[in-house]
């Protein structure tokens, strides 16, 4: 009899486990059904612009766990993406005001940030800034700064953006925000009438973001205008040392930085040989120097060799110029006119962020509003 009891014991344990699991599953299904009903009812109320009732309905069925708060935040984000900003605002404001949920401080800060984003999306910029203010002194300072800077960027309040930036501890500021603020400094400098103030502001931009090409170019132009060629040359070399592909955008000022043609040629040689620059403009200029020093045939050979490695319309146009003595005037003029017409219709710069192209260089892309993403075009139509 005792042996039989030992045999039945595992069976009874197994039976109890199975029944317990079945009961747990049944209870879970009931909870899920109740939750689904609550969510369906709440979404219906939200869609019918009854935000307060919808929020109260959800509060009854969701507890104060992080996962339930995430459910609210996800729902609010969905409404914001759909353009129903008022519903997103209602959810976020409800979360901040409710006493039924015990929301941890980091989550409260996230909700505050999301609410500011709601107001920003709705074009209510002052309310967005008001909601960001409490976040500038905590762990979400950089995220709050990002939103605030984009607001000041929209309103073109560069001074306010810079002032706010200086109040945030350096260790909390991201590289992206530093880059943005460096352009704020440049915008302020561009409008200043004082040469001294301009230099100070461009240098502040560099201090904030050492990779601010815009400030380097601006300083190079300023020193050139005051006939400090040596200083101007230092800035240009610094630009090309970090970003050789930017060279075509500098050909309108760079040659003036050098004392004579020999220095200009040495600079081009440095770009082509040491920096491996493929800019058509650089190679066309080098061909012109070679023609002066070694004759037409040497210049032709140089351009042909470059075209074999990097085919380009502008390079071909230079070759046509050098072939003039082998063509009739009418043939030459017609051919060169067609090529130049083609070149005029093609853009010179392209945004590396969104692909927008333009004939005119700007520090801010007109399409996606990204800063310092417009680069000289490369390839067959490159410059």
Protein Blocks (a to p, Z undefined) as FASTA:
>chain_A
ZZmmmmmmmmmmmmmmmmmmmmmmmmmmmmmmmmmmmmmmmmmmmmnopaklmmmmmmmm
pccbfklmmmmmmmmmmmmmnopamlmmmmmmmmmmpmkbccdfklmmmmmmmmmmmmmm
nopaklmmmmmmmmmmmmklmmmmmmmmmmmmmnopaklmmmmmmmpcfklpcfklmmmm
mmmmmmmmmmpcbfklmmmmmmmmmmmmmmlmklmmmmmmmmmmnopaklmmmmmmmmmm
mmmmlmmmmmmmmmmmpmblmlmmmmmmmmmmmnopabfklmmmmmmmmmmmnojklmmm
mmmmmmmmmgcfklmmmmmmmmmmmpcfklmmmmmmmmmmmmmmpcfbdcfknopacfbd
cfbdfklopghkaccdehjklZZ
